[in-house]
Amino acid sequence: MNVRYDKEGDILYILSSEGPVKDTVEVGEDVFLEIGENNEIVGIEIWQARKNVFIELIRYIEDIKNSVEHKIAG
C-alpha cells in the first residue's frame, strides 16, 4: 500500500496496487475509487484532504494529548 499527499492539489492518494486505472467512481463527496482492469479497487482519492481527513486526525490527536496531560496532572 502506498499513501501520497499532493499538497498543491490537496488530494490524498491511497494506492493498493500499481497498474492502469480503467475507471474512477465517485462514492461520496470528494471521495473517488479508482477501478483497475480486473474491476478491483486499485486506489482511493480524497479531495480537499485537509478538510476531510487531516482536520479530523488533528482533532483526534489533540483529544489524546489532552487526555494524557489530564492524567499526568492528576
mmCIF file of the N, C-alpha and C atoms, coordinates in Angstrom:
data_MODEL
# 
_entry.id   MODEL 
# 
loop_
_atom_site.group_PDB 
_atom_site.id 
_atom_site.type_symbol 
_atom_site.label_atom_id 
_atom_site.label_alt_id 
_atom_site.label_comp_id 
_atom_site.label_asym_id 
_atom_site.label_entity_id 
_atom_site.label_seq_id 
_atom_site.pdbx_PDB_ins_code 
_atom_site.Cartn_x 
_atom_site.Cartn_y 
_atom_site.Cartn_z 
_atom_site.occupancy 
_atom_site.B_iso_or_equiv 
_atom_site.pdbx_formal_charge 
_atom_site.auth_seq_id 
_atom_site.auth_comp_id 
_atom_site.auth_asym_id 
_atom_site.auth_atom_id 
_atom_site.pdbx_PDB_model_num 
ATOM 1   N N  . MET A 1 1  ? 0.853   -1.164 0.000   1.00 0.00 ? 1  MET A N  1 
ATOM 2   C CA . MET A 1 1  ? 0.000   0.000  0.000   1.00 0.00 ? 1  MET A CA 1 
ATOM 3   C C  . MET A 1 1  ? 0.903   1.233  0.000   1.00 0.00 ? 1  MET A C  1 
ATOM 4   N N  . ASN A 1 2  ? 0.502   2.219  -0.753  1.00 0.00 ? 2  ASN A N  1 
ATOM 5   C CA . ASN A 1 2  ? 1.260   3.453  -0.886  1.00 0.00 ? 2  ASN A CA 1 
ATOM 6   C C  . ASN A 1 2  ? 0.317   4.626  -0.619  1.00 0.00 ? 2  ASN A C  1 
ATOM 7   N N  . VAL A 1 3  ? 0.747   5.549  0.223   1.00 0.00 ? 3  VAL A N  1 
ATOM 8   C CA . VAL A 1 3  ? -0.059  6.726  0.527   1.00 0.00 ? 3  VAL A CA 1 
ATOM 9   C C  . VAL A 1 3  ? 0.745   7.954  0.131   1.00 0.00 ? 3  VAL A C  1 
ATOM 10  N N  . ARG A 1 4  ? 0.111   8.836  -0.635  1.00 0.00 ? 4  ARG A N  1 
ATOM 11  C CA . ARG A 1 4  ? 0.765   10.076 -1.067  1.00 0.00 ? 4  ARG A CA 1 
ATOM 12  C C  . ARG A 1 4  ? -0.184  11.239 -0.851  1.00 0.00 ? 4  ARG A C  1 
ATOM 13  N N  . TYR A 1 5  ? 0.407   12.397 -0.624  1.00 0.00 ? 5  TYR A N  1 
ATOM 14  C CA . TYR A 1 5  ? -0.395  13.604 -0.465  1.00 0.00 ? 5  TYR A CA 1 
ATOM 15  C C  . TYR A 1 5  ? 0.109   14.648 -1.440  1.00 0.00 ? 5  TYR A C  1 
ATOM 16  N N  . ASP A 1 6  ? -0.784  15.156 -2.272  1.00 0.00 ? 6  ASP A N  1 
ATOM 17  C CA . ASP A 1 6  ? -0.488  16.236 -3.207  1.00 0.00 ? 6  ASP A CA 1 
ATOM 18  C C  . ASP A 1 6  ? -0.847  17.543 -2.513  1.00 0.00 ? 6  ASP A C  1 
ATOM 19  N N  . LYS A 1 7  ? 0.176   18.219 -2.012  1.00 0.00 ? 7  LYS A N  1 
ATOM 20  C CA . LYS A 1 7  ? -0.030  19.444 -1.236  1.00 0.00 ? 7  LYS A CA 1 
ATOM 21  C C  . LYS A 1 7  ? -0.677  20.541 -2.078  1.00 0.00 ? 7  LYS A C  1 
ATOM 22  N N  . GLU A 1 8  ? -0.230  20.672 -3.310  1.00 0.00 ? 8  GLU A N  1 
ATOM 23  C CA . GLU A 1 8  ? -0.759  21.725 -4.182  1.00 0.00 ? 8  GLU A CA 1 
ATOM 24  C C  . GLU A 1 8  ? -2.235  21.498 -4.511  1.00 0.00 ? 8  GLU A C  1 
ATOM 25  N N  . GLY A 1 9  ? -2.593  20.261 -4.815  1.00 0.00 ? 9  GLY A N  1 
ATOM 26  C CA . GLY A 1 9  ? -3.979  19.943 -5.149  1.00 0.00 ? 9  GLY A CA 1 
ATOM 27  C C  . GLY A 1 9  ? -4.833  19.590 -3.948  1.00 0.00 ? 9  GLY A C  1 
ATOM 28  N N  . ASP A 1 10 ? -4.185  19.393 -2.769  1.00 0.00 ? 10 ASP A N  1 
ATOM 29  C CA . ASP A 1 10 ? -4.855  18.991 -1.534  1.00 0.00 ? 10 ASP A CA 1 
ATOM 30  C C  . ASP A 1 10 ? -5.625  17.690 -1.736  1.00 0.00 ? 10 ASP A C  1 
ATOM 31  N N  . ILE A 1 11 ? -4.922  16.707 -2.344  1.00 0.00 ? 11 ILE A N  1 
ATOM 32  C CA . ILE A 1 11 ? -5.528  15.402 -2.618  1.00 0.00 ? 11 ILE A CA 1 
ATOM 33  C C  . ILE A 1 11 ? -4.697  14.320 -1.933  1.00 0.00 ? 11 ILE A C  1 
ATOM 34  N N  . LEU A 1 12 ? -5.370  13.443 -1.200  1.00 0.00 ? 12 LEU A N  1 
ATOM 35  C CA . LEU A 1 12 ? -4.737  12.297 -0.567  1.00 0.00 ? 12 LEU A CA 1 
ATOM 36  C C  . LEU A 1 12 ? -4.981  11.084 -1.449  1.00 0.00 ? 12 LEU A C  1 
ATOM 37  N N  . TYR A 1 13 ? -3.904  10.390 -1.824  1.00 0.00 ? 13 TYR A N  1 
ATOM 38  C CA . TYR A 1 13 ? -3.993  9.190  -2.649  1.00 0.00 ? 13 TYR A CA 1 
ATOM 39  C C  . TYR A 1 13 ? -3.626  7.987  -1.797  1.00 0.00 ? 13 TYR A C  1 
ATOM 40  N N  . ILE A 1 14 ? -4.477  6.984  -1.799  1.00 0.00 ? 14 ILE A N  1 
ATOM 41  C CA . ILE A 1 14 ? -4.195  5.718  -1.132  1.00 0.00 ? 14 ILE A CA 1 
ATOM 42  C C  . ILE A 1 14 ? -4.235  4.663  -2.228  1.00 0.00 ? 14 ILE A C  1 
ATOM 43  N N  . LEU A 1 15 ? -3.065  4.114  -2.543  1.00 0.00 ? 15 LEU A N  1 
ATOM 44  C CA . LEU A 1 15 ? -2.964  3.167  -3.653  1.00 0.00 ? 15 LEU A CA 1 
ATOM 45  C C  . LEU A 1 15 ? -2.734  1.768  -3.107  1.00 0.00 ? 15 LEU A C  1 
ATOM 46  N N  . SER A 1 16 ? -3.594  0.832  -3.491  1.00 0.00 ? 16 SER A N  1 
ATOM 47  C CA . SER A 1 16 ? -3.442  -0.540 -3.022  1.00 0.00 ? 16 SER A CA 1 
ATOM 48  C C  . SER A 1 16 ? -2.600  -1.374 -3.973  1.00 0.00 ? 16 SER A C  1 
ATOM 49  N N  . SER A 1 17 ? -2.549  -0.971 -5.229  1.00 0.00 ? 17 SER A N  1 
ATOM 50  C CA . SER A 1 17 ? -1.712  -1.675 -6.197  1.00 0.00 ? 17 SER A CA 1 
ATOM 51  C C  . SER A 1 17 ? -1.395  -0.743 -7.357  1.00 0.00 ? 17 SER A C  1 
ATOM 52  N N  . GLU A 1 18 ? -0.354  -1.079 -8.072  1.00 0.00 ? 18 GLU A N  1 
ATOM 53  C CA . GLU A 1 18 ? 0.029   -0.304 -9.245  1.00 0.00 ? 18 GLU A CA 1 
ATOM 54  C C  . GLU A 1 18 ? -0.642  -0.912 -10.467 1.00 0.00 ? 18 GLU A C  1 
ATOM 55  N N  . GLY A 1 19 ? -0.797  -0.126 -11.468 1.00 0.00 ? 19 GLY A N  1 
ATOM 56  C CA . GLY A 1 19 ? -1.384  -0.629 -12.701 1.00 0.00 ? 19 GLY A CA 1 
ATOM 57  C C  . GLY A 1 19 ? -2.346  0.370  -13.289 1.00 0.00 ? 19 GLY A C  1 
ATOM 58  N N  . PRO A 1 20 ? -2.802  0.073  -14.483 1.00 0.00 ? 20 PRO A N  1 
ATOM 59  C CA . PRO A 1 20 ? -3.694  1.005  -15.166 1.00 0.00 ? 20 PRO A CA 1 
ATOM 60  C C  . PRO A 1 20 ? -5.057  1.120  -14.473 1.00 0.00 ? 20 PRO A C  1 
ATOM 61  N N  . VAL A 1 21 ? -5.606  2.319  -14.536 1.00 0.00 ? 21 VAL A N  1 
ATOM 62  C CA . VAL A 1 21 ? -6.931  2.588  -13.982 1.00 0.00 ? 21 VAL A CA 1 
ATOM 63  C C  . VAL A 1 21 ? -7.928  2.589  -15.131 1.00 0.00 ? 21 VAL A C  1 
ATOM 64  N N  . LYS A 1 22 ? -8.940  1.728  -15.022 1.00 0.00 ? 22 LYS A N  1 
ATOM 65  C CA . LYS A 1 22 ? -9.964  1.616  -16.055 1.00 0.00 ? 22 LYS A CA 1 
ATOM 66  C C  . LYS A 1 22 ? -11.059 2.655  -15.867 1.00 0.00 ? 22 LYS A C  1 
ATOM 67  N N  . ASP A 1 23 ? -11.373 2.956  -14.610 1.00 0.00 ? 23 ASP A N  1 
ATOM 68  C CA . ASP A 1 23 ? -12.484 3.861  -14.337 1.00 0.00 ? 23 ASP A CA 1 
ATOM 69  C C  . ASP A 1 23 ? -12.280 4.500  -12.967 1.00 0.00 ? 23 ASP A C  1 
ATOM 70  N N  . THR A 1 24 ? -12.883 5.645  -12.771 1.00 0.00 ? 24 THR A N  1 
ATOM 71  C CA . THR A 1 24 ? -12.906 6.318  -11.476 1.00 0.00 ? 24 THR A CA 1 
ATOM 72  C C  . THR A 1 24 ? -14.363 6.579  -11.124 1.00 0.00 ? 24 THR A C  1 
ATOM 73  N N  . VAL A 1 25 ? -14.743 6.172  -9.908  1.00 0.00 ? 25 VAL A N  1 
ATOM 74  C CA . VAL A 1 25 ? -16.137 6.267  -9.477  1.00 0.00 ? 25 VAL A CA 1 
ATOM 75  C C  . VAL A 1 25 ? -16.210 7.144  -8.230  1.00 0.00 ? 25 VAL A C  1 
ATOM 76  N N  . GLU A 1 26 ? -17.085 8.150  -8.262  1.00 0.00 ? 26 GLU A N  1 
ATOM 77  C CA . GLU A 1 26 ? -17.298 8.985  -7.083  1.00 0.00 ? 26 GLU A CA 1 
ATOM 78  C C  . GLU A 1 26 ? -18.226 8.234  -6.132  1.00 0.00 ? 26 GLU A C  1 
ATOM 79  N N  . VAL A 1 27 ? -17.753 8.006  -4.902  1.00 0.00 ? 27 VAL A N  1 
ATOM 80  C CA . VAL A 1 27 ? -18.541 7.243  -3.930  1.00 0.00 ? 27 VAL A CA 1 
ATOM 81  C C  . VAL A 1 27 ? -19.034 8.104  -2.776  1.00 0.00 ? 27 VAL A C  1 
ATOM 82  N N  . GLY A 1 28 ? -18.634 9.338  -2.754  1.00 0.00 ? 28 GLY A N  1 
ATOM 83  C CA . GLY A 1 28 ? -19.058 10.280 -1.727  1.00 0.00 ? 28 GLY A CA 1 
ATOM 84  C C  . GLY A 1 28 ? -18.514 11.640 -2.086  1.00 0.00 ? 28 GLY A C  1 
ATOM 85  N N  . GLU A 1 29 ? -18.921 12.629 -1.330  1.00 0.00 ? 29 GLU A N  1 
ATOM 86  C CA . GLU A 1 29 ? -18.425 13.969 -1.611  1.00 0.00 ? 29 GLU A CA 1 
ATOM 87  C C  . GLU A 1 29 ? -16.910 13.998 -1.437  1.00 0.00 ? 29 GLU A C  1 
ATOM 88  N N  . ASP A 1 30 ? -16.203 14.281 -2.519  1.00 0.00 ? 30 ASP A N  1 
ATOM 89  C CA . ASP A 1 30 ? -14.744 14.392 -2.541  1.00 0.00 ? 30 ASP A CA 1 
ATOM 90  C C  . ASP A 1 30 ? -14.026 13.059 -2.344  1.00 0.00 ? 30 ASP A C  1 
ATOM 91  N N  . VAL A 1 31 ? -14.708 11.931 -2.522  1.00 0.00 ? 31 VAL A N  1 
ATOM 92  C CA . VAL A 1 31 ? -14.081 10.612 -2.383  1.00 0.00 ? 31 VAL A CA 1 
ATOM 93  C C  . VAL A 1 31 ? -14.321 9.816  -3.663  1.00 0.00 ? 31 VAL A C  1 
ATOM 94  N N  . PHE A 1 32 ? -13.211 9.319  -4.239  1.00 0.00 ? 32 PHE A N  1 
ATOM 95  C CA . PHE A 1 32 ? -13.273 8.609  -5.507  1.00 0.00 ? 32 PHE A CA 1 
ATOM 96  C C  . PHE A 1 32 ? -12.519 7.290  -5.402  1.00 0.00 ? 32 PHE A C  1 
ATOM 97  N N  . LEU A 1 33 ? -13.096 6.246  -5.997  1.00 0.00 ? 33 LEU A N  1 
ATOM 98  C CA . LEU A 1 33 ? -12.415 4.957  -6.098  1.00 0.00 ? 33 LEU A CA 1 
ATOM 99  C C  . LEU A 1 33 ? -11.861 4.818  -7.499  1.00 0.00 ? 33 LEU A C  1 
ATOM 100 N N  . GLU A 1 34 ? -10.613 4.352  -7.589  1.00 0.00 ? 34 GLU A N  1 
ATOM 101 C CA . GLU A 1 34 ? -10.011 4.052  -8.876  1.00 0.00 ? 34 GLU A CA 1 
ATOM 102 C C  . GLU A 1 34 ? -10.136 2.549  -9.097  1.00 0.00 ? 34 GLU A C  1 
ATOM 103 N N  . ILE A 1 35 ? -10.738 2.178  -10.213 1.00 0.00 ? 35 ILE A N  1 
ATOM 104 C CA . ILE A 1 35 ? -11.018 0.780  -10.527 1.00 0.00 ? 35 ILE A CA 1 
ATOM 105 C C  . ILE A 1 35 ? -10.033 0.297  -11.583 1.00 0.00 ? 35 ILE A C  1 
ATOM 106 N N  . GLY A 1 36 ? -9.418  -0.857 -11.331 1.00 0.00 ? 36 GLY A N  1 
ATOM 107 C CA . GLY A 1 36 ? -8.447  -1.429 -12.254 1.00 0.00 ? 36 GLY A CA 1 
ATOM 108 C C  . GLY A 1 36 ? -9.103  -2.238 -13.358 1.00 0.00 ? 36 GLY A C  1 
ATOM 109 N N  . GLU A 1 37 ? -8.262  -2.778 -14.224 1.00 0.00 ? 37 GLU A N  1 
ATOM 110 C CA . GLU A 1 37 ? -8.744  -3.524 -15.390 1.00 0.00 ? 37 GLU A CA 1 
ATOM 111 C C  . GLU A 1 37 ? -9.539  -4.766 -15.026 1.00 0.00 ? 37 GLU A C  1 
ATOM 112 N N  . ASN A 1 38 ? -9.272  -5.354 -13.862 1.00 0.00 ? 38 ASN A N  1 
ATOM 113 C CA . ASN A 1 38 ? -9.997  -6.555 -13.426 1.00 0.00 ? 38 ASN A CA 1 
ATOM 114 C C  . ASN A 1 38 ? -11.124 -6.216 -12.454 1.00 0.00 ? 38 ASN A C  1 
ATOM 115 N N  . ASN A 1 39 ? -11.596 -4.970 -12.506 1.00 0.00 ? 39 ASN A N  1 
ATOM 116 C CA . ASN A 1 39 ? -12.679 -4.467 -11.652 1.00 0.00 ? 39 ASN A CA 1 
ATOM 117 C C  . ASN A 1 39 ? -12.348 -4.485 -10.161 1.00 0.00 ? 39 ASN A C  1 
ATOM 118 N N  . GLU A 1 40 ? -11.067 -4.422 -9.828  1.00 0.00 ? 40 GLU A N  1 
ATOM 119 C CA . GLU A 1 40 ? -10.655 -4.344 -8.436  1.00 0.00 ? 40 GLU A CA 1 
ATOM 120 C C  . GLU A 1 40 ? -10.352 -2.890 -8.086  1.00 0.00 ? 40 GLU A C  1 
ATOM 121 N N  . ILE A 1 41 ? -10.466 -2.560 -6.824  1.00 0.00 ? 41 ILE A N  1 
ATOM 122 C CA . ILE A 1 41 ? -10.127 -1.212 -6.373  1.00 0.00 ? 41 ILE A CA 1 
ATOM 123 C C  . ILE A 1 41 ? -8.608  -1.125 -6.293  1.00 0.00 ? 41 ILE A C  1 
ATOM 124 N N  . VAL A 1 42 ? -8.032  -0.201 -7.060  1.00 0.00 ? 42 VAL A N  1 
ATOM 125 C CA . VAL A 1 42 ? -6.581  -0.029 -7.047  1.00 0.00 ? 42 VAL A CA 1 
ATOM 126 C C  . VAL A 1 42 ? -6.164  1.230  -6.295  1.00 0.00 ? 42 VAL A C  1 
ATOM 127 N N  . GLY A 1 43 ? -7.139  2.093  -5.997  1.00 0.00 ? 43 GLY A N  1 
ATOM 128 C CA . GLY A 1 43 ? -6.788  3.303  -5.276  1.00 0.00 ? 43 GLY A CA 1 
ATOM 129 C C  . GLY A 1 43 ? -7.999  4.077  -4.801  1.00 0.00 ? 43 GLY A C  1 
ATOM 130 N N  . ILE A 1 44 ? -7.732  4.979  -3.892  1.00 0.00 ? 44 ILE A N  1 
ATOM 131 C CA . ILE A 1 44 ? -8.750  5.883  -3.361  1.00 0.00 ? 44 ILE A CA 1 
ATOM 132 C C  . ILE A 1 44 ? -8.173  7.290  -3.425  1.00 0.00 ? 44 ILE A C  1 
ATOM 133 N N  . GLU A 1 45 ? -8.970  8.225  -3.896  1.00 0.00 ? 45 GLU A N  1 
ATOM 134 C CA . GLU A 1 45 ? -8.585  9.637  -3.900  1.00 0.00 ? 45 GLU A CA 1 
ATOM 135 C C  . GLU A 1 45 ? -9.526  10.380 -2.961  1.00 0.00 ? 45 GLU A C  1 
ATOM 136 N N  . ILE A 1 46 ? -8.955  11.191 -2.096  1.00 0.00 ? 46 ILE A N  1 
ATOM 137 C CA . ILE A 1 46 ? -9.761  12.035 -1.221  1.00 0.00 ? 46 ILE A CA 1 
ATOM 138 C C  . ILE A 1 46 ? -9.377  13.478 -1.508  1.00 0.00 ? 46 ILE A C  1 
ATOM 139 N N  . TRP A 1 47 ? -10.298 14.208 -2.119  1.00 0.00 ? 47 TRP A N  1 
ATOM 140 C CA . TRP A 1 47 ? -10.074 15.615 -2.446  1.00 0.00 ? 47 TRP A CA 1 
ATOM 141 C C  . TRP A 1 47 ? -10.365 16.464 -1.223  1.00 0.00 ? 47 TRP A C  1 
ATOM 142 N N  . GLN A 1 48 ? -9.797  17.659 -1.196  1.00 0.00 ? 48 GLN A N  1 
ATOM 143 C CA . GLN A 1 48 ? -9.912  18.558 -0.041  1.00 0.00 ? 48 GLN A CA 1 
ATOM 144 C C  . GLN A 1 48 ? -9.514  17.805 1.230   1.00 0.00 ? 48 GLN A C  1 
ATOM 145 N N  . ALA A 1 49 ? -8.375  17.132 1.142   1.00 0.00 ? 49 ALA A N  1 
ATOM 146 C CA . ALA A 1 49 ? -7.927  16.258 2.221   1.00 0.00 ? 49 ALA A CA 1 
ATOM 147 C C  . ALA A 1 49 ? -7.738  16.991 3.539   1.00 0.00 ? 49 ALA A C  1 
ATOM 148 N N  . ARG A 1 50 ? -7.271  18.225 3.482   1.00 0.00 ? 50 ARG A N  1 
ATOM 149 C CA . ARG A 1 50 ? -7.093  18.963 4.740   1.00 0.00 ? 50 ARG A CA 1 
ATOM 150 C C  . ARG A 1 50 ? -8.411  19.086 5.477   1.00 0.00 ? 50 ARG A C  1 
ATOM 151 N N  . LYS A 1 51 ? -9.465  19.348 4.749   1.00 0.00 ? 51 LYS A N  1 
ATOM 152 C CA . LYS A 1 51 ? -10.787 19.490 5.366   1.00 0.00 ? 51 LYS A CA 1 
ATOM 153 C C  . LYS A 1 51 ? -11.362 18.126 5.731   1.00 0.00 ? 51 LYS A C  1 
ATOM 154 N N  . ASN A 1 52 ? -11.240 17.158 4.849   1.00 0.00 ? 52 ASN A N  1 
ATOM 155 C CA . ASN A 1 52 ? -11.931 15.885 5.011   1.00 0.00 ? 52 ASN A CA 1 
ATOM 156 C C  . ASN A 1 52 ? -11.187 14.855 5.852   1.00 0.00 ? 52 ASN A C  1 
ATOM 157 N N  . VAL A 1 53 ? -9.867  14.948 5.942   1.00 0.00 ? 53 VAL A N  1 
ATOM 158 C CA . VAL A 1 53 ? -9.106  13.931 6.667   1.00 0.00 ? 53 VAL A CA 1 
ATOM 159 C C  . VAL A 1 53 ? -8.268  14.546 7.775   1.00 0.00 ? 53 VAL A C  1 
ATOM 160 N N  . PHE A 1 54 ? -7.430  15.476 7.414   1.00 0.00 ? 54 PHE A N  1 
ATOM 161 C CA . PHE A 1 54 ? -6.442  15.972 8.352   1.00 0.00 ? 54 PHE A CA 1 
ATOM 162 C C  . PHE A 1 54 ? -7.056  16.700 9.536   1.00 0.00 ? 54 PHE A C  1 
ATOM 163 N N  . ILE A 1 55 ? -8.108  17.446 9.325   1.00 0.00 ? 55 ILE A N  1 
ATOM 164 C CA . ILE A 1 55 ? -8.736  18.164 10.439  1.00 0.00 ? 55 ILE A CA 1 
ATOM 165 C C  . ILE A 1 55 ? -9.232  17.166 11.485  1.00 0.00 ? 55 ILE A C  1 
ATOM 166 N N  . GLU A 1 56 ? -9.882  16.094 11.044  1.00 0.00 ? 56 GLU A N  1 
ATOM 167 C CA . GLU A 1 56 ? -10.373 15.079 11.982  1.00 0.00 ? 56 GLU A CA 1 
ATOM 168 C C  . GLU A 1 56 ? -9.216  14.379 12.677  1.00 0.00 ? 56 GLU A C  1 
ATOM 169 N N  . LEU A 1 57 ? -8.146  14.107 11.950  1.00 0.00 ? 57 LEU A N  1 
ATOM 170 C CA . LEU A 1 57 ? -6.970  13.470 12.542  1.00 0.00 ? 57 LEU A CA 1 
ATOM 171 C C  . LEU A 1 57 ? -6.338  14.386 13.584  1.00 0.00 ? 57 LEU A C  1 
ATOM 172 N N  . ILE A 1 58 ? -6.223  15.653 13.272  1.00 0.00 ? 58 ILE A N  1 
ATOM 173 C CA . ILE A 1 58 ? -5.663  16.619 14.219  1.00 0.00 ? 58 ILE A CA 1 
ATOM 174 C C  . ILE A 1 58 ? -6.529  16.695 15.471  1.00 0.00 ? 58 ILE A C  1 
ATOM 175 N N  . ARG A 1 59 ? -7.835  16.717 15.308  1.00 0.00 ? 59 ARG A N  1 
ATOM 176 C CA . ARG A 1 59 ? -8.735  16.749 16.476  1.00 0.00 ? 59 ARG A CA 1 
ATOM 177 C C  . ARG A 1 59 ? -8.545  15.508 17.346  1.00 0.00 ? 59 ARG A C  1 
ATOM 178 N N  . TYR A 1 60 ? -8.411  14.353 16.708  1.00 0.00 ? 60 TYR A N  1 
ATOM 179 C CA . TYR A 1 60 ? -8.217  13.100 17.429  1.00 0.00 ? 60 TYR A CA 1 
ATOM 180 C C  . TYR A 1 60 ? -6.909  13.140 18.226  1.00 0.00 ? 60 TYR A C  1 
ATOM 181 N N  . ILE A 1 61 ? -5.843  13.601 17.594  1.00 0.00 ? 61 ILE A N  1 
ATOM 182 C CA . ILE A 1 61 ? -4.548  13.699 18.268  1.00 0.00 ? 61 ILE A CA 1 
ATOM 183 C C  . ILE A 1 61 ? -4.623  14.687 19.425  1.00 0.00 ? 61 ILE A C  1 
ATOM 184 N N  . GLU A 1 62 ? -5.302  15.809 19.234  1.00 0.00 ? 62 GLU A N  1 
ATOM 185 C CA . GLU A 1 62 ? -5.455  16.789 20.315  1.00 0.00 ? 62 GLU A CA 1 
ATOM 186 C C  . GLU A 1 62 ? -6.237  16.205 21.485  1.00 0.00 ? 62 GLU A C  1 
ATOM 187 N N  . ASP A 1 63 ? -7.266  15.411 21.200  1.00 0.00 ? 63 ASP A N  1 
ATOM 188 C CA . ASP A 1 63 ? -8.033  14.768 22.270  1.00 0.00 ? 63 ASP A CA 1 
ATOM 189 C C  . ASP A 1 63 ? -7.150  13.821 23.078  1.00 0.00 ? 63 ASP A C  1 
ATOM 190 N N  . ILE A 1 64 ? -6.331  13.044 22.394  1.00 0.00 ? 64 ILE A N  1 
ATOM 191 C CA . ILE A 1 64 ? -5.415  12.123 23.081  1.00 0.00 ? 64 ILE A CA 1 
ATOM 192 C C  . ILE A 1 64 ? -4.425  12.910 23.925  1.00 0.00 ? 64 ILE A C  1 
ATOM 193 N N  . LYS A 1 65 ? -3.849  13.949 23.350  1.00 0.00 ? 65 LYS A N  1 
ATOM 194 C CA . LYS A 1 65 ? -2.888  14.798 24.070  1.00 0.00 ? 65 LYS A CA 1 
ATOM 195 C C  . LYS A 1 65 ? -3.523  15.380 25.328  1.00 0.00 ? 65 LYS A C  1 
ATOM 196 N N  . ASN A 1 66 ? -4.723  15.909 25.204  1.00 0.00 ? 66 ASN A N  1 
ATOM 197 C CA . ASN A 1 66 ? -5.410  16.492 26.360  1.00 0.00 ? 66 ASN A CA 1 
ATOM 198 C C  . ASN A 1 66 ? -5.701  15.446 27.424  1.00 0.00 ? 66 ASN A C  1 
ATOM 199 N N  . SER A 1 67 ? -6.070  14.252 26.998  1.00 0.00 ? 67 SER A N  1 
ATOM 200 C CA . SER A 1 67 ? -6.352  13.171 27.934  1.00 0.00 ? 67 SER A CA 1 
ATOM 201 C C  . SER A 1 67 ? -5.091  12.770 28.698  1.00 0.00 ? 67 SER A C  1 
ATOM 202 N N  . VAL A 1 68 ? -3.982  12.657 27.986  1.00 0.00 ? 68 VAL A N  1 
ATOM 203 C CA . VAL A 1 68 ? -2.712  12.292 28.626  1.00 0.00 ? 68 VAL A CA 1 
ATOM 204 C C  . VAL A 1 68 ? -2.276  13.388 29.593  1.00 0.00 ? 68 VAL A C  1 
ATOM 205 N N  . GLU A 1 69 ? -2.376  14.643 29.162  1.00 0.00 ? 69 GLU A N  1 
ATOM 206 C CA . GLU A 1 69 ? -1.995  15.753 30.039  1.00 0.00 ? 69 GLU A CA 1 
ATOM 207 C C  . GLU A 1 69 ? -2.859  15.783 31.297  1.00 0.00 ? 69 GLU A C  1 
ATOM 208 N N  . HIS A 1 70 ? -4.143  15.477 31.148  1.00 0.00 ? 70 HIS A N  1 
ATOM 209 C CA . HIS A 1 70 ? -5.054  15.452 32.297  1.00 0.00 ? 70 HIS A CA 1 
ATOM 210 C C  . HIS A 1 70 ? -4.652  14.344 33.273  1.00 0.00 ? 70 HIS A C  1 
ATOM 211 N N  . LYS A 1 71 ? -4.293  13.172 32.743  1.00 0.00 ? 71 LYS A N  1 
ATOM 212 C CA . LYS A 1 71 ? -3.885  12.055 33.602  1.00 0.00 ? 71 LYS A CA 1 
ATOM 213 C C  . LYS A 1 71 ? -2.571  12.356 34.308  1.00 0.00 ? 71 LYS A C  1 
ATOM 214 N N  . ILE A 1 72 ? -1.653  13.010 33.603  1.00 0.00 ? 72 ILE A N  1 
ATOM 215 C CA . ILE A 1 72 ? -0.364  13.350 34.209  1.00 0.00 ? 72 ILE A CA 1 
ATOM 216 C C  . ILE A 1 72 ? -0.552  14.379 35.322  1.00 0.00 ? 72 ILE A C  1 
ATOM 217 N N  . ALA A 1 73 ? -1.445  15.337 35.091  1.00 0.00 ? 73 ALA A N  1 
ATOM 218 C CA . ALA A 1 73 ? -1.686  16.395 36.081  1.00 0.00 ? 73 ALA A CA 1 
ATOM 219 C C  . ALA A 1 73 ? -2.356  15.849 37.341  1.00 0.00 ? 73 ALA A C  1 
ATOM 220 N N  . GLY A 1 74 ? -2.982  14.702 37.184  1.00 0.00 ? 74 GLY A N  1 
ATOM 221 C CA . GLY A 1 74 ? -3.574  14.060 38.347  1.00 0.00 ? 74 GLY A CA 1 
ATOM 222 C C  . GLY A 1 74 ? -4.986  14.334 38.494  1.00 0.00 ? 74 GLY A C  1 
# 
